[in-house]
Amino acid sequence: MLWIKALHIIFVASWFAGLFYLPRLFVNHAMVSDAATIAQFKLMERKLYRFMTPLGVLALLFGSWLWLGYGYTGVWLHIKLALVGVLVAYHLYCGHLVKVFATDANVRSHVFYRWFNEVPVLILFAVVLLVVLKPEFA
């Protein structure tokens, strides 16, 4: 079971690298106006999203395997799973934004994407605390 845990951690860390970097690309993409740079950002965004999606799927699969293997229960786990659901929705919304930028349909400023970029940081912070501390809720 330790191999499963190790693989889960590896894929979570890899997935989060993409979740941290892709919105950062959106920040920079929203700030530029020359065609060559825009084309480069479109390519980078598309390739990164296509690469990070299987990493997220593998993180979820190995996480589910751990959950079933260890039989964890508790309110902390329900909160963690809800946060993972938010993270999956965030990932899918990033995919939507890749398409928005690909069609030159973005209407949001770089400031929006700077705030948007902080969402996975906050979720990671909360999930790590929940998993490590496993707090008891009354």
Chimera marker file (.cmm) of the C-alpha trace (Angstrom):
<marker_set name="trace">
<marker id="1" x="0.000" y="0.000" z="0.000" r="1" g="1" b="0" radius="0.5"/>
<marker id="2" x="2.994" y="2.317" z="0.450" r="1" g="1" b="0" radius="0.5"/>
<marker id="3" x="3.636" y="2.186" z="-3.311" r="1" g="1" b="0" radius="0.5"/>
<marker id="4" x="0.090" y="3.392" z="-3.892" r="1" g="1" b="0" radius="0.5"/>
<marker id="5" x="0.569" y="6.222" z="-1.404" r="1" g="1" b="0" radius="0.5"/>
<marker id="6" x="3.876" y="7.219" z="-3.028" r="1" g="1" b="0" radius="0.5"/>
<marker id="7" x="2.333" y="7.222" z="-6.502" r="1" g="1" b="0" radius="0.5"/>
<marker id="8" x="-0.632" y="9.244" z="-5.237" r="1" g="1" b="0" radius="0.5"/>
<marker id="9" x="1.698" y="11.880" z="-3.791" r="1" g="1" b="0" radius="0.5"/>
<marker id="10" x="3.781" y="11.990" z="-6.982" r="1" g="1" b="0" radius="0.5"/>
<marker id="11" x="0.729" y="12.460" z="-9.203" r="1" g="1" b="0" radius="0.5"/>
<marker id="12" x="-0.868" y="15.012" z="-6.860" r="1" g="1" b="0" radius="0.5"/>
<marker id="13" x="2.349" y="17.059" z="-6.816" r="1" g="1" b="0" radius="0.5"/>
<marker id="14" x="2.624" y="16.840" z="-10.611" r="1" g="1" b="0" radius="0.5"/>
<marker id="15" x="-1.020" y="17.770" z="-11.132" r="1" g="1" b="0" radius="0.5"/>
<marker id="16" x="-0.673" y="20.741" z="-8.799" r="1" g="1" b="0" radius="0.5"/>
<marker id="17" x="2.376" y="21.936" z="-10.727" r="1" g="1" b="0" radius="0.5"/>
<marker id="18" x="0.081" y="22.270" z="-13.732" r="1" g="1" b="0" radius="0.5"/>
<marker id="19" x="-2.720" y="23.819" z="-11.671" r="1" g="1" b="0" radius="0.5"/>
<marker id="20" x="-0.265" y="26.438" z="-10.407" r="1" g="1" b="0" radius="0.5"/>
<marker id="21" x="1.341" y="27.171" z="-13.786" r="1" g="1" b="0" radius="0.5"/>
<marker id="22" x="-1.605" y="27.172" z="-16.204" r="1" g="1" b="0" radius="0.5"/>
<marker id="23" x="-3.423" y="30.099" z="-14.537" r="1" g="1" b="0" radius="0.5"/>
<marker id="24" x="-0.082" y="31.920" z="-14.448" r="1" g="1" b="0" radius="0.5"/>
<marker id="25" x="0.042" y="31.515" z="-18.221" r="1" g="1" b="0" radius="0.5"/>
<marker id="26" x="-3.452" y="33.028" z="-18.337" r="1" g="1" b="0" radius="0.5"/>
<marker id="27" x="-2.173" y="36.053" z="-16.370" r="1" g="1" b="0" radius="0.5"/>
<marker id="28" x="0.598" y="36.631" z="-18.874" r="1" g="1" b="0" radius="0.5"/>
<marker id="29" x="-1.584" y="35.842" z="-21.890" r="1" g="1" b="0" radius="0.5"/>
<marker id="30" x="-4.151" y="38.428" z="-20.780" r="1" g="1" b="0" radius="0.5"/>
<marker id="31" x="-1.402" y="41.074" z="-20.665" r="1" g="1" b="0" radius="0.5"/>
<marker id="32" x="0.050" y="40.696" z="-24.185" r="1" g="1" b="0" radius="0.5"/>
<marker id="33" x="-1.169" y="41.963" z="-27.521" r="1" g="1" b="0" radius="0.5"/>
<marker id="34" x="1.345" y="40.907" z="-30.176" r="1" g="1" b="0" radius="0.5"/>
<marker id="35" x="0.318" y="37.991" z="-32.376" r="1" g="1" b="0" radius="0.5"/>
<marker id="36" x="3.501" y="35.915" z="-32.029" r="1" g="1" b="0" radius="0.5"/>
<marker id="37" x="3.408" y="35.958" z="-28.228" r="1" g="1" b="0" radius="0.5"/>
<marker id="38" x="-0.315" y="35.206" z="-28.186" r="1" g="1" b="0" radius="0.5"/>
<marker id="39" x="0.246" y="32.209" z="-30.472" r="1" g="1" b="0" radius="0.5"/>
<marker id="40" x="3.012" y="30.967" z="-28.158" r="1" g="1" b="0" radius="0.5"/>
<marker id="41" x="0.771" y="31.251" z="-25.089" r="1" g="1" b="0" radius="0.5"/>
<marker id="42" x="-2.043" y="29.387" z="-26.854" r="1" g="1" b="0" radius="0.5"/>
<marker id="43" x="0.335" y="26.539" z="-27.666" r="1" g="1" b="0" radius="0.5"/>
<marker id="44" x="1.748" y="26.410" z="-24.134" r="1" g="1" b="0" radius="0.5"/>
<marker id="45" x="-1.704" y="26.471" z="-22.530" r="1" g="1" b="0" radius="0.5"/>
<marker id="46" x="-3.064" y="23.720" z="-24.756" r="1" g="1" b="0" radius="0.5"/>
<marker id="47" x="-0.052" y="21.447" z="-24.279" r="1" g="1" b="0" radius="0.5"/>
<marker id="48" x="0.074" y="21.971" z="-20.517" r="1" g="1" b="0" radius="0.5"/>
<marker id="49" x="-3.631" y="21.248" z="-20.089" r="1" g="1" b="0" radius="0.5"/>
<marker id="50" x="-3.353" y="18.084" z="-22.187" r="1" g="1" b="0" radius="0.5"/>
<marker id="51" x="-0.367" y="16.964" z="-20.107" r="1" g="1" b="0" radius="0.5"/>
<marker id="52" x="-1.799" y="17.735" z="-16.676" r="1" g="1" b="0" radius="0.5"/>
<marker id="53" x="-5.200" y="16.110" z="-17.246" r="1" g="1" b="0" radius="0.5"/>
<marker id="54" x="-3.909" y="12.505" z="-17.099" r="1" g="1" b="0" radius="0.5"/>
<marker id="55" x="-1.858" y="13.449" z="-14.033" r="1" g="1" b="0" radius="0.5"/>
<marker id="56" x="-5.040" y="14.599" z="-12.297" r="1" g="1" b="0" radius="0.5"/>
<marker id="57" x="-6.859" y="11.426" z="-13.295" r="1" g="1" b="0" radius="0.5"/>
<marker id="58" x="-4.025" y="9.286" z="-11.926" r="1" g="1" b="0" radius="0.5"/>
<marker id="59" x="-3.946" y="11.315" z="-8.689" r="1" g="1" b="0" radius="0.5"/>
<marker id="60" x="-7.684" y="10.689" z="-8.278" r="1" g="1" b="0" radius="0.5"/>
<marker id="61" x="-7.375" y="6.981" z="-9.084" r="1" g="1" b="0" radius="0.5"/>
<marker id="62" x="-4.543" y="6.363" z="-6.629" r="1" g="1" b="0" radius="0.5"/>
<marker id="63" x="-6.308" y="8.502" z="-4.015" r="1" g="1" b="0" radius="0.5"/>
<marker id="64" x="-9.464" y="6.438" z="-4.418" r="1" g="1" b="0" radius="0.5"/>
<marker id="65" x="-7.406" y="3.261" z="-4.114" r="1" g="1" b="0" radius="0.5"/>
<marker id="66" x="-5.940" y="4.550" z="-0.843" r="1" g="1" b="0" radius="0.5"/>
<marker id="67" x="-9.355" y="5.519" z="0.456" r="1" g="1" b="0" radius="0.5"/>
<marker id="68" x="-10.774" y="2.076" z="-0.316" r="1" g="1" b="0" radius="0.5"/>
<marker id="69" x="-7.644" y="0.279" z="0.907" r="1" g="1" b="0" radius="0.5"/>
<marker id="70" x="-7.377" y="2.056" z="4.237" r="1" g="1" b="0" radius="0.5"/>
<marker id="71" x="-11.087" y="2.596" z="4.774" r="1" g="1" b="0" radius="0.5"/>
<marker id="72" x="-10.680" y="6.118" z="6.119" r="1" g="1" b="0" radius="0.5"/>
<marker id="73" x="-13.804" y="7.748" z="7.510" r="1" g="1" b="0" radius="0.5"/>
<marker id="74" x="-14.661" y="10.943" z="9.296" r="1" g="1" b="0" radius="0.5"/>
<marker id="75" x="-15.863" y="14.453" z="8.715" r="1" g="1" b="0" radius="0.5"/>
<marker id="76" x="-12.330" y="15.560" z="7.741" r="1" g="1" b="0" radius="0.5"/>
<marker id="77" x="-12.458" y="13.095" z="4.836" r="1" g="1" b="0" radius="0.5"/>
<marker id="78" x="-15.805" y="14.422" z="3.627" r="1" g="1" b="0" radius="0.5"/>
<marker id="79" x="-14.422" y="17.956" z="3.680" r="1" g="1" b="0" radius="0.5"/>
<marker id="80" x="-11.294" y="16.802" z="1.854" r="1" g="1" b="0" radius="0.5"/>
<marker id="81" x="-13.362" y="15.028" z="-0.809" r="1" g="1" b="0" radius="0.5"/>
<marker id="82" x="-15.496" y="18.147" z="-1.255" r="1" g="1" b="0" radius="0.5"/>
<marker id="83" x="-12.322" y="20.189" z="-1.760" r="1" g="1" b="0" radius="0.5"/>
<marker id="84" x="-11.054" y="17.634" z="-4.276" r="1" g="1" b="0" radius="0.5"/>
<marker id="85" x="-14.372" y="18.052" z="-6.095" r="1" g="1" b="0" radius="0.5"/>
<marker id="86" x="-13.803" y="21.820" z="-6.171" r="1" g="1" b="0" radius="0.5"/>
<marker id="87" x="-10.313" y="21.174" z="-7.508" r="1" g="1" b="0" radius="0.5"/>
<marker id="88" x="-11.666" y="18.960" z="-10.290" r="1" g="1" b="0" radius="0.5"/>
<marker id="89" x="-14.165" y="21.697" z="-11.192" r="1" g="1" b="0" radius="0.5"/>
<marker id="90" x="-11.299" y="24.224" z="-11.178" r="1" g="1" b="0" radius="0.5"/>
<marker id="91" x="-9.300" y="21.964" z="-13.493" r="1" g="1" b="0" radius="0.5"/>
<marker id="92" x="-12.239" y="21.633" z="-15.889" r="1" g="1" b="0" radius="0.5"/>
<marker id="93" x="-12.808" y="25.398" z="-15.809" r="1" g="1" b="0" radius="0.5"/>
<marker id="94" x="-9.133" y="25.866" z="-16.698" r="1" g="1" b="0" radius="0.5"/>
<marker id="95" x="-9.822" y="23.674" z="-19.740" r="1" g="1" b="0" radius="0.5"/>
<marker id="96" x="-12.703" y="25.968" z="-20.636" r="1" g="1" b="0" radius="0.5"/>
<marker id="97" x="-10.397" y="28.974" z="-20.303" r="1" g="1" b="0" radius="0.5"/>
<marker id="98" x="-7.837" y="27.331" z="-22.592" r="1" g="1" b="0" radius="0.5"/>
<marker id="99" x="-10.578" y="27.197" z="-25.239" r="1" g="1" b="0" radius="0.5"/>
<marker id="100" x="-11.607" y="30.798" z="-24.527" r="1" g="1" b="0" radius="0.5"/>
<marker id="101" x="-8.042" y="32.010" z="-25.045" r="1" g="1" b="0" radius="0.5"/>
<marker id="102" x="-7.621" y="29.770" z="-28.112" r="1" g="1" b="0" radius="0.5"/>
<marker id="103" x="-10.522" y="31.545" z="-29.814" r="1" g="1" b="0" radius="0.5"/>
<marker id="104" x="-9.355" y="35.007" z="-28.696" r="1" g="1" b="0" radius="0.5"/>
<marker id="105" x="-12.575" y="35.381" z="-26.698" r="1" g="1" b="0" radius="0.5"/>
<marker id="106" x="-11.048" y="36.319" z="-23.339" r="1" g="1" b="0" radius="0.5"/>
<marker id="107" x="-12.711" y="39.361" z="-21.763" r="1" g="1" b="0" radius="0.5"/>
<marker id="108" x="-11.104" y="39.207" z="-18.304" r="1" g="1" b="0" radius="0.5"/>
<marker id="109" x="-8.079" y="41.183" z="-17.173" r="1" g="1" b="0" radius="0.5"/>
<marker id="110" x="-4.804" y="39.834" z="-15.859" r="1" g="1" b="0" radius="0.5"/>
<marker id="111" x="-5.963" y="40.929" z="-12.376" r="1" g="1" b="0" radius="0.5"/>
<marker id="112" x="-8.806" y="38.379" z="-12.451" r="1" g="1" b="0" radius="0.5"/>
<marker id="113" x="-6.357" y="35.632" z="-13.380" r="1" g="1" b="0" radius="0.5"/>
<marker id="114" x="-3.965" y="36.695" z="-10.623" r="1" g="1" b="0" radius="0.5"/>
<marker id="115" x="-6.738" y="36.058" z="-8.073" r="1" g="1" b="0" radius="0.5"/>
<marker id="116" x="-7.910" y="32.944" z="-9.919" r="1" g="1" b="0" radius="0.5"/>
<marker id="117" x="-4.341" y="31.622" z="-9.665" r="1" g="1" b="0" radius="0.5"/>
<marker id="118" x="-4.581" y="31.540" z="-5.855" r="1" g="1" b="0" radius="0.5"/>
<marker id="119" x="-7.459" y="29.036" z="-5.663" r="1" g="1" b="0" radius="0.5"/>
<marker id="120" x="-5.352" y="25.833" z="-5.894" r="1" g="1" b="0" radius="0.5"/>
<marker id="121" x="-2.920" y="27.209" z="-3.299" r="1" g="1" b="0" radius="0.5"/>
<marker id="122" x="-5.733" y="27.652" z="-0.785" r="1" g="1" b="0" radius="0.5"/>
<marker id="123" x="-7.179" y="24.216" z="-1.553" r="1" g="1" b="0" radius="0.5"/>
<marker id="124" x="-3.773" y="22.544" z="-1.215" r="1" g="1" b="0" radius="0.5"/>
<marker id="125" x="-3.232" y="24.268" z="2.128" r="1" g="1" b="0" radius="0.5"/>
<marker id="126" x="-6.606" y="23.078" z="3.452" r="1" g="1" b="0" radius="0.5"/>
<marker id="127" x="-6.283" y="19.508" z="2.122" r="1" g="1" b="0" radius="0.5"/>
<marker id="128" x="-2.795" y="18.999" z="3.530" r="1" g="1" b="0" radius="0.5"/>
<marker id="129" x="-3.936" y="20.229" z="6.956" r="1" g="1" b="0" radius="0.5"/>
<marker id="130" x="-6.965" y="17.928" z="6.854" r="1" g="1" b="0" radius="0.5"/>
<marker id="131" x="-4.941" y="14.865" z="5.824" r="1" g="1" b="0" radius="0.5"/>
<marker id="132" x="-2.102" y="15.412" z="8.282" r="1" g="1" b="0" radius="0.5"/>
<marker id="133" x="-4.127" y="16.574" z="11.295" r="1" g="1" b="0" radius="0.5"/>
<marker id="134" x="-7.334" y="14.567" z="10.700" r="1" g="1" b="0" radius="0.5"/>
<marker id="135" x="-9.232" y="16.949" z="12.994" r="1" g="1" b="0" radius="0.5"/>
<marker id="136" x="-12.205" y="15.721" z="14.947" r="1" g="1" b="0" radius="0.5"/>
<marker id="137" x="-15.284" y="17.832" z="14.423" r="1" g="1" b="0" radius="0.5"/>
<marker id="138" x="-18.025" y="17.930" z="17.032" r="1" g="1" b="0" radius="0.5"/>
<link id1="1" id2="2" r="1" g="1" b="0" radius="0.2"/>
<link id1="2" id2="3" r="1" g="1" b="0" radius="0.2"/>
<link id1="3" id2="4" r="1" g="1" b="0" radius="0.2"/>
<link id1="4" id2="5" r="1" g="1" b="0" radius="0.2"/>
<link id1="5" id2="6" r="1" g="1" b="0" radius="0.2"/>
<link id1="6" id2="7" r="1" g="1" b="0" radius="0.2"/>
<link id1="7" id2="8" r="1" g="1" b="0" radius="0.2"/>
<link id1="8" id2="9" r="1" g="1" b="0" radius="0.2"/>
<link id1="9" id2="10" r="1" g="1" b="0" radius="0.2"/>
<link id1="10" id2="11" r="1" g="1" b="0" radius="0.2"/>
<link id1="11" id2="12" r="1" g="1" b="0" radius="0.2"/>
<link id1="12" id2="13" r="1" g="1" b="0" radius="0.2"/>
<link id1="13" id2="14" r="1" g="1" b="0" radius="0.2"/>
<link id1="14" id2="15" r="1" g="1" b="0" radius="0.2"/>
<link id1="15" id2="16" r="1" g="1" b="0" radius="0.2"/>
<link id1="16" id2="17" r="1" g="1" b="0" radius="0.2"/>
<link id1="17" id2="18" r="1" g="1" b="0" radius="0.2"/>
<link id1="18" id2="19" r="1" g="1" b="0" radius="0.2"/>
<link id1="19" id2="20" r="1" g="1" b="0" radius="0.2"/>
<link id1="20" id2="21" r="1" g="1" b="0" radius="0.2"/>
<link id1="21" id2="22" r="1" g="1" b="0" radius="0.2"/>
<link id1="22" id2="23" r="1" g="1" b="0" radius="0.2"/>
<link id1="23" id2="24" r="1" g="1" b="0" radius="0.2"/>
<link id1="24" id2="25" r="1" g="1" b="0" radius="0.2"/>
<link id1="25" id2="26" r="1" g="1" b="0" radius="0.2"/>
<link id1="26" id2="27" r="1" g="1" b="0" radius="0.2"/>
<link id1="27" id2="28" r="1" g="1" b="0" radius="0.2"/>
<link id1="28" id2="29" r="1" g="1" b="0" radius="0.2"/>
<link id1="29" id2="30" r="1" g="1" b="0" radius="0.2"/>
<link id1="30" id2="31" r="1" g="1" b="0" radius="0.2"/>
<link id1="31" id2="32" r="1" g="1" b="0" radius="0.2"/>
<link id1="32" id2="33" r="1" g="1" b="0" radius="0.2"/>
<link id1="33" id2="34" r="1" g="1" b="0" radius="0.2"/>
<link id1="34" id2="35" r="1" g="1" b="0" radius="0.2"/>
<link id1="35" id2="36" r="1" g="1" b="0" radius="0.2"/>
<link id1="36" id2="37" r="1" g="1" b="0" radius="0.2"/>
<link id1="37" id2="38" r="1" g="1" b="0" radius="0.2"/>
<link id1="38" id2="39" r="1" g="1" b="0" radius="0.2"/>
<link id1="39" id2="40" r="1" g="1" b="0" radius="0.2"/>
<link id1="40" id2="41" r="1" g="1" b="0" radius="0.2"/>
<link id1="41" id2="42" r="1" g="1" b="0" radius="0.2"/>
<link id1="42" id2="43" r="1" g="1" b="0" radius="0.2"/>
<link id1="43" id2="44" r="1" g="1" b="0" radius="0.2"/>
<link id1="44" id2="45" r="1" g="1" b="0" radius="0.2"/>
<link id1="45" id2="46" r="1" g="1" b="0" radius="0.2"/>
<link id1="46" id2="47" r="1" g="1" b="0" radius="0.2"/>
<link id1="47" id2="48" r="1" g="1" b="0" radius="0.2"/>
<link id1="48" id2="49" r="1" g="1" b="0" radius="0.2"/>
<link id1="49" id2="50" r="1" g="1" b="0" radius="0.2"/>
<link id1="50" id2="51" r="1" g="1" b="0" radius="0.2"/>
<link id1="51" id2="52" r="1" g="1" b="0" radius="0.2"/>
<link id1="52" id2="53" r="1" g="1" b="0" radius="0.2"/>
<link id1="53" id2="54" r="1" g="1" b="0" radius="0.2"/>
<link id1="54" id2="55" r="1" g="1" b="0" radius="0.2"/>
<link id1="55" id2="56" r="1" g="1" b="0" radius="0.2"/>
<link id1="56" id2="57" r="1" g="1" b="0" radius="0.2"/>
<link id1="57" id2="58" r="1" g="1" b="0" radius="0.2"/>
<link id1="58" id2="59" r="1" g="1" b="0" radius="0.2"/>
<link id1="59" id2="60" r="1" g="1" b="0" radius="0.2"/>
<link id1="60" id2="61" r="1" g="1" b="0" radius="0.2"/>
<link id1="61" id2="62" r="1" g="1" b="0" radius="0.2"/>
<link id1="62" id2="63" r="1" g="1" b="0" radius="0.2"/>
<link id1="63" id2="64" r="1" g="1" b="0" radius="0.2"/>
<link id1="64" id2="65" r="1" g="1" b="0" radius="0.2"/>
<link id1="65" id2="66" r="1" g="1" b="0" radius="0.2"/>
<link id1="66" id2="67" r="1" g="1" b="0" radius="0.2"/>
<link id1="67" id2="68" r="1" g="1" b="0" radius="0.2"/>
<link id1="68" id2="69" r="1" g="1" b="0" radius="0.2"/>
<link id1="69" id2="70" r="1" g="1" b="0" radius="0.2"/>
<link id1="70" id2="71" r="1" g="1" b="0" radius="0.2"/>
<link id1="71" id2="72" r="1" g="1" b="0" radius="0.2"/>
<link id1="72" id2="73" r="1" g="1" b="0" radius="0.2"/>
<link id1="73" id2="74" r="1" g="1" b="0" radius="0.2"/>
<link id1="74" id2="75" r="1" g="1" b="0" radius="0.2"/>
<link id1="75" id2="76" r="1" g="1" b="0" radius="0.2"/>
<link id1="76" id2="77" r="1" g="1" b="0" radius="0.2"/>
<link id1="77" id2="78" r="1" g="1" b="0" radius="0.2"/>
<link id1="78" id2="79" r="1" g="1" b="0" radius="0.2"/>
<link id1="79" id2="80" r="1" g="1" b="0" radius="0.2"/>
<link id1="80" id2="81" r="1" g="1" b="0" radius="0.2"/>
<link id1="81" id2="82" r="1" g="1" b="0" radius="0.2"/>
<link id1="82" id2="83" r="1" g="1" b="0" radius="0.2"/>
<link id1="83" id2="84" r="1" g="1" b="0" radius="0.2"/>
<link id1="84" id2="85" r="1" g="1" b="0" radius="0.2"/>
<link id1="85" id2="86" r="1" g="1" b="0" radius="0.2"/>
<link id1="86" id2="87" r="1" g="1" b="0" radius="0.2"/>
<link id1="87" id2="88" r="1" g="1" b="0" radius="0.2"/>
<link id1="88" id2="89" r="1" g="1" b="0" radius="0.2"/>
<link id1="89" id2="90" r="1" g="1" b="0" radius="0.2"/>
<link id1="90" id2="91" r="1" g="1" b="0" radius="0.2"/>
<link id1="91" id2="92" r="1" g="1" b="0" radius="0.2"/>
<link id1="92" id2="93" r="1" g="1" b="0" radius="0.2"/>
<link id1="93" id2="94" r="1" g="1" b="0" radius="0.2"/>
<link id1="94" id2="95" r="1" g="1" b="0" radius="0.2"/>
<link id1="95" id2="96" r="1" g="1" b="0" radius="0.2"/>
<link id1="96" id2="97" r="1" g="1" b="0" radius="0.2"/>
<link id1="97" id2="98" r="1" g="1" b="0" radius="0.2"/>
<link id1="98" id2="99" r="1" g="1" b="0" radius="0.2"/>
<link id1="99" id2="100" r="1" g="1" b="0" radius="0.2"/>
<link id1="100" id2="101" r="1" g="1" b="0" radius="0.2"/>
<link id1="101" id2="102" r="1" g="1" b="0" radius="0.2"/>
<link id1="102" id2="103" r="1" g="1" b="0" radius="0.2"/>
<link id1="103" id2="104" r="1" g="1" b="0" radius="0.2"/>
<link id1="104" id2="105" r="1" g="1" b="0" radius="0.2"/>
<link id1="105" id2="106" r="1" g="1" b="0" radius="0.2"/>
<link id1="106" id2="107" r="1" g="1" b="0" radius="0.2"/>
<link id1="107" id2="108" r="1" g="1" b="0" radius="0.2"/>
<link id1="108" id2="109" r="1" g="1" b="0" radius="0.2"/>
<link id1="109" id2="110" r="1" g="1" b="0" radius="0.2"/>
<link id1="110" id2="111" r="1" g="1" b="0" radius="0.2"/>
<link id1="111" id2="112" r="1" g="1" b="0" radius="0.2"/>
<link id1="112" id2="113" r="1" g="1" b="0" radius="0.2"/>
<link id1="113" id2="114" r="1" g="1" b="0" radius="0.2"/>
<link id1="114" id2="115" r="1" g="1" b="0" radius="0.2"/>
<link id1="115" id2="116" r="1" g="1" b="0" radius="0.2"/>
<link id1="116" id2="117" r="1" g="1" b="0" radius="0.2"/>
<link id1="117" id2="118" r="1" g="1" b="0" radius="0.2"/>
<link id1="118" id2="119" r="1" g="1" b="0" radius="0.2"/>
<link id1="119" id2="120" r="1" g="1" b="0" radius="0.2"/>
<link id1="120" id2="121" r="1" g="1" b="0" radius="0.2"/>
<link id1="121" id2="122" r="1" g="1" b="0" radius="0.2"/>
<link id1="122" id2="123" r="1" g="1" b="0" radius="0.2"/>
<link id1="123" id2="124" r="1" g="1" b="0" radius="0.2"/>
<link id1="124" id2="125" r="1" g="1" b="0" radius="0.2"/>
<link id1="125" id2="126" r="1" g="1" b="0" radius="0.2"/>
<link id1="126" id2="127" r="1" g="1" b="0" radius="0.2"/>
<link id1="127" id2="128" r="1" g="1" b="0" radius="0.2"/>
<link id1="128" id2="129" r="1" g="1" b="0" radius="0.2"/>
<link id1="129" id2="130" r="1" g="1" b="0" radius="0.2"/>
<link id1="130" id2="131" r="1" g="1" b="0" radius="0.2"/>
<link id1="131" id2="132" r="1" g="1" b="0" radius="0.2"/>
<link id1="132" id2="133" r="1" g="1" b="0" radius="0.2"/>
<link id1="133" id2="134" r="1" g="1" b="0" radius="0.2"/>
<link id1="134" id2="135" r="1" g="1" b="0" radius="0.2"/>
<link id1="135" id2="136" r="1" g="1" b="0" radius="0.2"/>
<link id1="136" id2="137" r="1" g="1" b="0" radius="0.2"/>
<link id1="137" id2="138" r="1" g="1" b="0" radius="0.2"/>
</marker_set>
